Amino acid sequence: MCLGIPGKVVDIYEQNGLKMGKIDFGGIVKEACLAYVPDVTIGDYTIIHVGFALNIIDEAEAQKTLELFDQIGMIEEELGLDES
């Protein structure tokens, strides 16, 4: 399954002319393209889908969604950490 996962932007930089960032998903940090959310800043939460930030969301909504994903055991699968 491919869902959008909320993550916190912890670093922003440019790579090959694209706005990129490091996104923290509750301790797991991955790289994502931030080109679709030009107003994003460090500390914002954004929905990441297949390596692209799609929109900015508030922290409460991000935490609620992460808790639900964790309860149903989907965090590892969605972040590509599931070995099965």
Secondary structure, DSSP 4 states (H G I P E B T S, - for coil): ----EEEEEEEEEEETTEEEEEEESSS-EEEEE-TT-TT--TT-EEEEETTEEEEEE-HHHHHHHHHHHHHTT-HHHHTT----
